[in-house]
């Protein structure tokens, strides 16, 4: 699960404090149980079939950025990652300090400007207060070029305990995205990390 932006609705912020301080403390204390320690297998398989190394790629709420590291290994030249946790971002800047092909941003995803061909989704969506999901769709739409894609995984499960992470279902996601972004693929993952087996959907969404 990746860092959650500061922006929250007034109602949700009374019960959930998922801003910068919350996520920064998780990284300081290394209480990052969501971290797989490797690139997510569904995203690895997706990246492996990409041929255009000049794609403008964004990873929001990037966490430890295994996906970005894999993109660097594969020769991609224009990767941007953003996270709200200063502790994490300093680690990433040190880790990637010799690589000119990655841009590392400390900030709120919902204030980000730019245009991207591809946005990779790996546990950012599930880290958000569900009250913010419509804001997520609008932000994604504003950052993607026409025909640009969101690709990644979403949880296909409702958790018994209040998140993060927050779950959902294919039906909910279709209803959320249908008016703004086309569903190209929205189906159960066949290659999830073992501890997430049978709980993920792989999605490819295309900006209309």
Buried (B, 14 or more C-beta within 10 A) or exposed (E): BBBBBBBBEEEBBEEBEBBBEBBBEBBEEEEBEBBBEEBBBBBBBBBEEBEEEEBBBBBBBBBBBBBBBBBBEEEBBBBBBBBBBBBBBEBBEEBBEEEEBBBBBBBBBBEBEEEBBBBBBBBBBBBBBBBBBEBBBEBBBEBBEEEBBBBBBBBBBEBEEEBBBBBBBBEBBEEBBEEBBEBEEBEEBEEBBEEBEEBBBBBBBBBE
